[in-house]
């Protein structure tokens, strides 16, 4: 993953990875802010800003933004996560300047027109309602809130409807002033682009951007606990989780490998035992989410009401095995191969490579060479995997249920099943 980098005088990092054989460029601006950095009264503001910048800037109306990009066959979009906001595009190589101009306008000159804002509030409220009405989405929000109760990291990315409806132009401008700073951003382009050309494009539009973001962050304290919600639907959705690790934790690679072999694919322990052998679920998997100061390890399953009471004891048994028995070398090597292949395959996409470069810089303040990542994965031993499992599963569990849960196992009984 070859790349070049330049830092402007205002602190904005610019990075490129040139692929001269392609006809396109994936580019964007990533900002190190999201819902985890919002006060409760502002929950959802990062996501709402992401929506509102597309509704008009000092140069372009909402329609002109879409038409200018699509007239040349380009694509542009954005996303908000708990710790990142991104505005990005994919263009033919000759149209990169246009995309830079549009994306720069998003952060430099959004109009936040009150009429457009009133309409977009209701669009976002419908998005919130849609998320709540989708059980396999809603349960992840309930899970996050239970795991990090009282912390900004536990709040939803979309925010509550009442809060979204309270936003105004001054609130949005104030949030951007404190959370959008050149030293808190990175501009990335991957594809048929020369580094100096991209630097000049970005410099001409963002050199005068304010240099420092200034805001406090929450401690991201994991709590754990229990949440349940009955719904008149056909399935029971279950999320069982534990305290995870932050990005900088030395066990990061061991935990990633463990999650893969435990519940990361069709050959994983959870899939084989719970779906293939017992037929208790259609979907089951584990995942690990790292954040700046903490993290989450989770196990998700969707099952029938009659199978629900059988599911948790089986999961608990697999957890006990992981803590008390070392994995085989064959199992370990398979999980390593899965992760390495996934990483290398993703880098064939210019969009994915741009995302990797941006996130690595904002998280680690450097780009981790691929050979270093592979070396770290290869260095993980069977002992490291067992230690990772013991570390994860020794924390207070987070137990979240939604749907037809009349036969669920209580939180107290769950803790009994998890006693080692």
C-alpha positions as CSV (number, residue, x, y, z in Angstrom):
1,X,0.0,0.0,0.0
2,X,2.2,2.8,-1.3
3,X,1.2,6.3,-0.4
4,X,2.5,9.9,-0.2
5,X,1.6,12.4,2.4
6,X,1.7,16.2,2.9
7,X,0.6,18.3,5.9
8,X,-0.6,21.8,5.2
9,X,0.4,24.7,7.5
10,X,-3.0,24.6,9.1
11,X,-2.5,20.9,10.1
12,X,-4.6,19.3,7.5
13,X,-3.1,15.9,6.4
14,X,-3.3,15.0,2.7
15,X,-2.6,11.5,1.5
16,X,-2.6,9.8,-1.9
17,X,-2.0,6.3,-3.2
18,X,-1.5,6.5,-7.0
19,X,-2.8,3.7,-9.3
20,X,-1.8,5.0,-12.7
21,X,-3.5,2.0,-14.5
22,X,-7.0,3.0,-13.4
23,X,-9.4,5.5,-14.9
24,X,-11.0,6.6,-11.6
25,X,-10.1,8.2,-8.3
26,X,-11.8,7.6,-4.9
27,X,-11.4,10.6,-2.7
28,X,-12.8,12.1,0.4
29,X,-12.5,14.1,3.6
30,X,-12.6,12.2,6.9
31,X,-13.2,14.0,10.3
32,X,-12.5,12.5,13.7
33,X,-15.9,13.2,15.2
34,X,-19.2,11.4,15.6
35,X,-21.9,10.6,18.0
36,X,-19.5,9.5,20.7
37,X,-18.2,13.1,20.9
38,X,-21.7,14.7,21.3
39,X,-23.3,16.1,24.5
40,X,-26.6,14.5,25.3
41,X,-28.4,17.7,24.2
42,X,-26.7,17.4,20.8
43,X,-27.1,13.6,20.3
44,X,-27.5,13.1,16.5
45,X,-26.0,16.5,15.4
46,X,-23.0,14.9,13.6
47,X,-25.4,12.8,11.5
48,X,-27.7,15.7,10.9
49,X,-24.8,17.9,9.7
50,X,-23.9,15.0,7.3
51,X,-27.4,15.3,5.9
52,X,-27.6,19.1,5.8
53,X,-24.4,19.8,3.9
54,X,-26.0,18.1,0.9
55,X,-29.0,20.5,1.1
56,X,-27.0,23.4,-0.2
57,X,-23.8,25.4,0.1
58,X,-22.9,29.0,-0.9
59,X,-21.9,27.7,-4.4
60,X,-24.6,25.1,-5.0
61,X,-28.2,24.2,-4.3
62,X,-29.0,20.7,-3.3
63,X,-30.0,19.9,-6.9
64,X,-26.8,21.5,-8.3
65,X,-24.7,19.3,-5.9
66,X,-26.3,16.2,-7.3
67,X,-26.3,17.3,-10.9
68,X,-22.7,18.6,-10.9
69,X,-21.4,15.2,-9.7
70,X,-23.8,13.0,-11.7
71,X,-23.5,15.0,-15.0
72,X,-19.9,13.6,-15.3
73,X,-20.9,10.1,-14.1
74,X,-19.5,10.5,-10.6
75,X,-20.8,9.4,-7.2
76,X,-20.8,11.1,-3.9
77,X,-22.0,10.2,-0.4
78,X,-21.3,10.4,3.3
79,X,-21.6,8.5,6.5
80,X,-21.5,9.2,10.3
81,X,-20.3,6.6,12.8
82,X,-19.6,6.9,16.5
83,X,-16.2,8.4,16.0
84,X,-15.9,9.4,12.4
85,X,-17.7,11.5,9.8
86,X,-16.8,11.2,6.1
87,X,-17.7,12.9,2.9
88,X,-16.4,11.0,-0.2
89,X,-16.7,10.5,-3.9
90,X,-15.6,8.4,-6.8
91,X,-14.9,10.1,-10.1
92,X,-13.3,9.7,-13.4
93,X,-9.7,10.9,-13.2
94,X,-10.4,14.1,-15.1
95,X,-13.2,15.2,-12.7
96,X,-11.3,15.1,-9.4
97,X,-11.1,18.9,-9.1
98,X,-14.9,19.1,-9.2
99,X,-15.3,16.5,-6.4
100,X,-12.7,18.3,-4.3
101,X,-14.6,21.6,-4.8
102,X,-18.0,20.0,-3.8
103,X,-16.6,18.2,-0.7
104,X,-14.7,21.3,0.4
105,X,-17.9,23.3,0.2
106,X,-19.5,20.8,2.5
107,X,-17.2,21.8,5.4
108,X,-16.4,25.4,4.4
109,X,-19.6,26.9,3.2
110,X,-22.8,24.9,4.1
111,X,-25.8,27.3,4.2
112,X,-28.0,25.4,6.6
113,X,-31.0,26.9,5.1
114,X,-33.9,26.9,7.6
115,X,-36.5,25.8,5.1
116,X,-34.4,22.9,3.9
117,X,-33.6,22.1,7.6
118,X,-37.2,21.8,8.5
119,X,-37.8,19.3,5.7
120,X,-34.6,17.4,6.5
121,X,-35.5,17.0,10.1
122,X,-38.5,15.0,9.2
123,X,-36.4,12.9,6.7
124,X,-34.1,12.0,9.6
125,X,-37.0,11.4,11.9
126,X,-38.3,8.9,9.4
127,X,-34.9,7.3,9.3
128,X,-35.0,7.0,13.1
129,X,-38.4,5.4,13.0
130,X,-37.3,3.0,10.2
131,X,-34.3,1.9,12.4
132,X,-36.5,1.4,15.4
133,X,-38.9,-0.7,13.3
134,X,-36.1,-2.9,12.0
135,X,-35.4,-5.3,14.9
136,X,-32.0,-6.5,13.8
137,X,-30.9,-2.9,13.6
138,X,-32.7,-1.6,16.7
139,X,-31.2,-4.3,19.0
140,X,-27.7,-3.0,18.2
141,X,-28.6,0.4,19.5
142,X,-30.2,-1.0,22.6
143,X,-27.1,-3.2,23.1
144,X,-24.7,-0.2,22.8
145,X,-26.7,1.9,25.2
146,X,-26.8,-0.9,27.7
147,X,-23.1,-1.6,27.5
148,X,-22.2,2.0,27.8
149,X,-25.1,3.4,29.9
150,X,-24.7,7.0,30.7
151,X,-21.8,7.5,28.3
152,X,-21.9,9.3,24.9
153,X,-20.5,6.1,23.3
154,X,-23.8,4.4,24.2
155,X,-26.0,6.9,22.4
156,X,-27.4,6.3,19.0
157,X,-25.8,7.8,15.9
158,X,-29.2,9.2,14.6
159,X,-30.2,10.7,18.0
160,X,-33.7,10.9,19.4
161,X,-36.4,12.6,17.2
162,X,-37.1,15.3,19.8
163,X,-33.5,16.3,19.9
164,X,-33.2,16.3,16.1
165,X,-36.2,18.6,15.8
166,X,-34.5,21.0,18.2
167,X,-31.5,21.7,16.0
168,X,-31.1,25.1,14.3
169,X,-28.5,26.8,12.2
170,X,-26.6,28.2,15.2
171,X,-26.3,24.7,16.8
172,X,-24.9,23.2,13.6
173,X,-22.5,26.0,13.0
174,X,-21.3,25.9,16.6
175,X,-20.7,22.2,16.5
176,X,-18.7,22.4,13.3
177,X,-16.7,25.2,14.8
178,X,-15.6,23.1,17.8
179,X,-15.4,19.6,16.2
180,X,-14.3,20.3,12.6
181,X,-10.7,21.4,12.6
182,X,-7.9,20.9,10.0
183,X,-5.8,19.0,12.6
184,X,-8.8,16.7,13.1
185,X,-9.2,15.8,9.5
186,X,-7.5,13.9,6.6
187,X,-8.1,14.3,2.9
188,X,-7.4,11.1,0.9
189,X,-7.3,10.2,-2.8
190,X,-6.6,6.8,-4.3
191,X,-6.4,6.1,-8.0
192,X,-5.1,7.8,-11.1
193,X,-4.0,11.0,-9.4
194,X,-0.6,12.7,-8.9
195,X,0.1,13.6,-5.3
196,X,1.1,17.2,-6.0
197,X,-2.0,17.7,-8.1
198,X,-4.3,16.6,-5.3
199,X,-2.4,18.6,-2.7
200,X,-2.8,21.7,-4.8
201,X,-6.5,21.1,-5.3
202,X,-7.1,20.6,-1.5
203,X,-4.8,23.5,-0.6
204,X,-6.6,25.9,-2.8
205,X,-9.9,25.1,-1.1
206,X,-9.0,24.2,2.5
207,X,-5.8,26.0,3.3
208,X,-7.7,28.7,5.2
209,X,-9.8,26.3,7.2
210,X,-9.7,26.7,11.0
211,X,-6.8,24.7,12.3
212,X,-7.9,23.3,15.6
213,X,-10.8,21.3,16.8
214,X,-11.6,21.9,20.5
215,X,-13.9,19.6,22.4
216,X,-13.8,17.1,25.3
217,X,-14.5,13.4,25.0
218,X,-16.4,11.0,27.3
219,X,-14.5,8.4,29.3
220,X,-16.2,5.5,27.3
221,X,-16.8,3.5,30.5
222,X,-18.2,0.0,29.9
223,X,-21.1,-0.9,32.3
224,X,-22.8,-4.1,31.0
225,X,-26.3,-5.0,32.0
226,X,-29.7,-6.3,30.8
227,X,-32.3,-5.0,28.3
228,X,-35.3,-6.7,26.9
229,X,-38.2,-5.6,24.8
230,X,-41.1,-7.7,23.7
231,X,-42.4,-7.3,20.2
232,X,-45.1,-9.1,18.2
233,X,-42.7,-10.5,15.6
234,X,-41.7,-14.0,14.6
235,X,-38.1,-14.0,15.8
236,X,-36.2,-13.4,19.0
237,X,-33.1,-11.3,18.5
238,X,-30.3,-11.8,21.0
239,X,-27.1,-9.9,21.6
240,X,-24.7,-11.0,24.2
241,X,-21.6,-8.9,24.7
242,X,-18.6,-8.2,26.9
243,X,-16.0,-5.4,27.4
244,X,-13.8,-5.3,24.4
245,X,-10.6,-3.4,23.7
246,X,-9.5,-0.1,22.3
247,X,-7.5,0.4,19.1
248,X,-4.2,0.6,20.8
249,X,-4.5,-2.5,23.0
250,X,-1.6,-5.0,22.5
251,X,-4.2,-7.8,22.2
252,X,-5.9,-6.1,19.2
253,X,-4.8,-8.7,16.7
254,X,-5.4,-11.7,19.0
255,X,-8.9,-10.5,19.7
256,X,-9.5,-10.0,15.9
257,X,-8.4,-13.5,15.2
258,X,-10.4,-14.9,18.1
259,X,-13.6,-13.2,16.9
260,X,-13.0,-14.7,13.4
261,X,-12.5,-18.3,14.6
262,X,-15.3,-18.0,17.3
263,X,-18.0,-16.6,15.1
264,X,-16.6,-15.0,12.0
265,X,-17.7,-17.4,9.2
266,X,-19.3,-20.6,8.2
267,X,-16.4,-22.6,9.6
268,X,-16.5,-20.8,13.0
269,X,-17.4,-22.5,16.2
270,X,-20.7,-20.7,16.7
271,X,-21.9,-21.3,13.2
272,X,-20.9,-25.0,13.2
273,X,-22.3,-25.7,16.7
274,X,-25.4,-23.6,16.8
275,X,-26.6,-23.6,13.2
276,X,-25.1,-26.6,11.5
277,X,-25.2,-29.2,14.3
278,X,-28.3,-28.0,16.2
279,X,-30.3,-25.9,13.8
280,X,-31.2,-23.3,16.4
281,X,-30.7,-20.2,14.2
282,X,-30.4,-18.9,10.7
283,X,-27.9,-16.2,11.6
284,X,-25.2,-16.2,14.3
285,X,-21.9,-14.5,14.4
286,X,-19.5,-12.7,16.7
287,X,-17.8,-9.3,16.2
288,X,-15.3,-7.0,17.8
289,X,-15.7,-3.2,17.8
290,X,-12.8,-1.1,19.0
291,X,-13.1,2.6,19.9
292,X,-10.6,5.2,21.1
293,X,-10.8,4.4,24.8
294,X,-12.7,1.1,25.0
295,X,-14.5,-1.5,22.9
296,X,-17.1,-4.2,22.6
297,X,-17.1,-7.9,21.9
298,X,-20.5,-9.2,20.8
299,X,-22.4,-12.3,19.8
300,X,-25.6,-11.9,17.7
301,X,-28.2,-14.5,16.9
302,X,-31.7,-14.5,15.5
303,X,-33.8,-17.4,16.6
304,X,-37.3,-18.7,17.1
305,X,-39.2,-18.3,20.3
306,X,-39.0,-22.0,21.1
307,X,-35.3,-22.2,20.4
308,X,-34.4,-19.2,22.5
309,X,-34.1,-21.0,25.8
310,X,-31.8,-23.6,24.2
311,X,-29.6,-21.0,22.6
312,X,-28.0,-19.2,25.5
313,X,-26.7,-22.4,27.3
314,X,-25.0,-23.5,24.0
315,X,-23.4,-20.1,23.6
316,X,-22.3,-20.3,27.2
317,X,-20.7,-23.7,26.6
318,X,-18.8,-22.4,23.7
319,X,-17.5,-19.5,25.8
320,X,-16.4,-21.9,28.5
321,X,-14.5,-24.0,25.9
322,X,-12.8,-21.0,24.5
323,X,-11.6,-19.9,28.0
324,X,-10.6,-23.4,29.2
325,X,-9.2,-25.1,26.1
326,X,-6.6,-24.0,23.7
327,X,-7.6,-23.8,20.0
328,X,-5.8,-26.1,17.6
329,X,-3.0,-24.8,15.4
330,X,-5.2,-25.7,12.3
331,X,-8.1,-23.6,13.6
332,X,-5.8,-20.7,14.4
333,X,-4.1,-20.8,11.0
334,X,-7.5,-20.8,9.2
335,X,-8.6,-17.7,11.1
336,X,-5.4,-16.0,10.3
337,X,-5.8,-16.8,6.6
338,X,-9.3,-15.5,6.6
339,X,-8.3,-12.2,8.1
340,X,-5.2,-11.7,5.9
341,X,-7.2,-12.5,2.8
342,X,-10.0,-10.1,3.8
343,X,-7.5,-7.3,4.4
344,X,-5.6,-7.9,1.1
345,X,-8.7,-8.3,-1.0
346,X,-10.2,-5.1,0.4
347,X,-7.2,-3.1,-0.7
348,X,-7.9,-4.0,-4.3
349,X,-10.8,-1.5,-4.0
350,X,-9.7,2.2,-4.3
351,X,-12.6,3.2,-2.1
352,X,-11.7,0.7,0.6
353,X,-8.0,1.8,0.5
354,X,-9.0,5.4,0.9
355,X,-11.0,4.4,4.0
356,X,-8.1,2.4,5.4
357,X,-5.6,5.2,5.0
358,X,-8.0,7.8,6.5
359,X,-9.0,5.7,9.5
360,X,-5.4,4.5,10.2
361,X,-4.1,8.1,10.2
362,X,-6.9,9.4,12.5
363,X,-6.6,6.5,14.9
364,X,-2.9,5.8,14.9
365,X,-1.5,9.1,13.4
366,X,0.5,6.9,11.0
367,X,-0.2,4.3,8.3
368,X,0.6,0.8,9.4
369,X,2.4,-1.0,6.6
370,X,0.7,-4.2,5.3
371,X,3.8,-6.2,6.2
372,X,3.5,-5.1,9.8
373,X,-0.1,-6.1,10.0
374,X,0.6,-9.5,8.5
375,X,3.6,-9.9,10.9
376,X,1.4,-9.1,13.9
377,X,-1.3,-11.5,12.8
378,X,1.3,-14.3,12.2
379,X,2.8,-13.7,15.6
380,X,-0.4,-14.6,17.5
381,X,-0.2,-17.9,19.2
382,X,-2.7,-20.4,20.6
383,X,-1.8,-19.1,24.1
384,X,-2.6,-15.5,23.0
385,X,-6.0,-16.7,21.7
386,X,-6.9,-18.3,25.0
387,X,-5.7,-15.2,26.9
388,X,-7.9,-13.0,24.7
389,X,-10.9,-15.2,25.4
390,X,-10.3,-15.1,29.1
391,X,-9.9,-11.4,29.1
392,X,-13.1,-10.8,27.1
393,X,-15.4,-13.2,28.9
394,X,-14.3,-12.2,32.4
395,X,-16.1,-8.9,32.2
396,X,-19.7,-8.2,33.1
397,X,-22.0,-9.4,30.3
398,X,-24.3,-7.2,28.3
399,X,-27.5,-9.1,27.5
400,X,-30.0,-7.7,25.1
401,X,-33.2,-9.3,23.8
402,X,-35.9,-8.1,21.4
403,X,-38.9,-9.8,19.8
404,X,-40.8,-12.9,20.8
405,X,-38.8,-13.5,24.0
406,X,-41.3,-15.2,26.3
407,X,-38.9,-18.2,26.8
408,X,-35.8,-16.1,27.4
409,X,-33.3,-17.0,30.1
410,X,-33.0,-14.3,32.7
411,X,-29.9,-12.2,33.3
412,X,-29.3,-13.9,36.6
413,X,-29.5,-17.4,35.0
414,X,-27.2,-16.2,32.2
415,X,-24.6,-15.2,34.8
416,X,-24.9,-18.7,36.3
417,X,-24.4,-20.3,32.9
418,X,-21.2,-18.2,32.5
419,X,-19.7,-19.1,35.8
420,X,-16.4,-20.8,35.3
